[in-house]
Structures are given as C-alpha cells and as structure tokens.
C-alpha cells in the first residue's frame, strides 16, 4: 500500500511574506508616534529574518541532493536498459527483475523531482516566484 502524494507546485514559504507584513506594522507604529515599539519590532524582525535566511540557505544546500540522485539514476537506468537488450535478459527471471529496477528507479526519480521543487520553492525560484 502506497501513500498518496500531493504533486501540486509548492508555494513560497510563509516566512517570505511575513517579513514585509511585520515591517509594515512597524512603519504604522512609527507613523503613530510610537518610535520605541516600532524600532523594537523592526530590530526583532530583522534579527529573526537573518536567522531564518541563514537556516533556509542551509536547507537549500541540503536539498541540492536531487542533482546527485539524478546523476546516479542515469547510470542505473542506462545500464539496466542495456542489460534488458542483452542476451542475459533471456534467462528466467532476469527480465522481470530488471523491469523492477527500472520501475523503482522511476519512483526515485519522481522523489528527486519533488526535492528539486521544494528547493526551488524555498529559494524563491519556483513556479510561484516566477508567476509573481
């Protein structure tokens, strides 16, 4: 039994929209003459944003694994396809096992695509960012 996977494009992380909203509140406070609370909010938001940005950059770097996975799959799939055309594929059970390798490597490829989409959404270069 396999889990249902949602393959819709990933939106931009909510933190990217939160920063401007919080800074707008700080601006409203400043316009209302509440400079102390406005500056405190602005400082807190910027400190949070710096930490958030650093964390997201580390996550983006970790999610670049999709490239390594795809490169490895090219070799696995290519060699499997070559073996399917070779005389060895005529031996009992070999063809079926090689087809399993191809099928399962397709699942890994799909997972690598999702990792790439996640990286793109977090980095702000995914479909949502291009549409904006």
Residue pairs with C-beta under 8 A, 6 or more apart in sequence:
5 114
7 114
9 117
9 121
9 126
9 127
9 128
10 117
10 118
10 120
10 121
10 126
10 128
11 121
11 128
12 121
12 124
12 126
12 128
12 129
12 132
13 56
13 121
13 122
15 52
15 56
16 124
19 45
19 49
22 41
22 45
23 42
23 45
25 41
26 38
26 39
26 41
26 42
26 45
27 38
29 35
29 37
29 38
29 41
30 38
30 39
56 122
56 123
59 122
60 119
60 122
60 123
63 115
63 116
63 118
63 119
63 122
64 119
65 115
66 112
66 113
66 115
66 116
66 119
69 108
69 109
69 111
69 112
69 115
70 109
70 112
73 105
73 108
73 109
73 112
76 101
76 105
77 102
77 105
80 98
80 101
80 102
80 105
81 102
83 89
83 94
83 98
84 95
84 98
84 99
84 102
88 94
89 95
89 98
117 126
120 126
120 127
120 129
121 128
121 129
